[in-house]
Every structure is written in C-alpha cells, then in structure tokens.
C-alpha cells in the first residue's frame, strides 16, 4: 500500500472565504466548455469568458460547465458568486487533491473527478 502525503495549506492572515489553489501550479489560460442539453436539444461550446456561463442560470435545460484551469481563481469566484455555490464547494473546486465525489445541493450537483489519461511506458 502506497502512502500519499496530505497537503495542508495555511491560510494565515486571510479571510476564511479566501480561495487558495492547492495543487500543481499551471500556466496559461483556463478553458471553459459549456454543454447544454435536454431530451430534444444538445449544444456544446467553448466560452470566451466566464460571463458567457451566466445566461444558462435560469434555463430549463441541464447545463454542464467544465473548467480546465482552476488555478485562475477569479473564474471560480465569479461562477461561485453568480450561481450561489457554497463557499466550501468553491474551496473543493480549487483543491486538485480532492478525492472523487458527488454532492447534490438541490439547485446544483457538484462532481469532482480525476481526469482519465493514457499512460505510456517507455
């Protein structure tokens, strides 16, 4: 059995609702993919900015927002504020060490998963 070290982050001198990215520091721009659908309709698009997500708040369709680049905290903060996402969920989003889980909050479902990728041995 392999032991995985736990990462503890000290948020000293920061307000309790301050987001802190935990994980490998990435560079580059975040990518937001929006998938909106119901039983008769399907649309997938890449958002140019976070504000494009806001138009889906009151739609009767199901909307999936995939964010590649949670290191850009301002995106997570804007989405959290606009969609009334619980602050602890926002903290979970920016902590890339989270274990896979799913939580139903009534107005939204939060799912965190590890990205599947192909591993090639040399």
N, C-alpha and C positions, 0 to 999 in steps of 0.2 A: 504494500500500500504506500503510495507516494503522498507525502505531506506537502500541502500547498500553503505557503506563508500567507497570513492575513495582512491586509493593508489597512493601517489605521491612519486617518487624516485628522490632524489637529486644526480646528477652525478657531484658534485663539484670536481674540480681539475682532472677530467677525460676527455680525448679527446671525442669529440662529437660522434665518431663512436664506442665507447666502449660499449659492450653489458653488461647489468646488468639484472640478473634473477629477476623477480618480481613474487612472489607467495610463496606458501608453500615450504620450503626447503626440498628437497628429499635427500635420501641417496641411495647408490647402483649405479650399472652401468646402463647406458642408453641401450635401446633395439631399434635396427633399423630393421624394416621389410620392405622389398622391394617387391612390386607387379608389375610385368612387363607383359604387355599383348597387344594383338591386336585382330582382328576378328578371327584369327586361332590359337592363341598361348596364353598360360597363365602359368606364373611361379611365385610362392611365395617363398621367402626365408628370413631367418634371417641373417643379415650381421654380421660378426665377428668384423668388424671395419668400420669406416666411408669411408675409401678408396674404399671399395667394391662398393659403390654407384657410383663412378666416371665412371665406364665402361658403364653406361646407358646414359651418356650425349648426345651422338650423334646417339643413336639408333632410328629407325623409329617407335618403339612401344611406347605405353603410359606407363610411369613408375610412380608409386605412392610410395613415401617414407614416412613411418610412424615412427616417433621418439617418443618413450616413454622415457622421461628423458631429457627434455630441460634444466634442471639445469646444465648439462655438457656443458658449453658454448663453449668449444673448438670444439665440434662436429658441433654446429650451425655455428660457424665461418668458419670452413673448408668447409662445404657444401655451405655456402653463397659465399665464395671466388671462389670456383671451378665452381659453376653453375651461377655465376654473379647475385646473388639475391640482390635486392636493400637493402641497409643498414636499411631502415625503416621497411622493411618486416622482417629482422632478429630481429630487436627490438620487433616487434609484436610477433614473434615466442617465445621469451623468457619471454614475459609478459603473464602469465597464467590468468590474469584478463580480457583479451580481450573478447569482445563480439563476437559471431559467425559472420563470414563474409567470402566473397569470392571476390577475385580480379583477373582479367585476365591481365597479363603483356605481353601477346604476346608469349614469349618464355616459360612461365610457368604460372600456375594458383596457387594462394595461397588460401588455405582454412583453416580456423580455426574454430573448433567446440568444444563444451563441450562434454566430454566423458559421454556416457549414462551408467548408472549402476542401478542395482536393489536396492531399498531402502526397508529395512525390519524394521517394527516396533516391538518393544519388548513388 
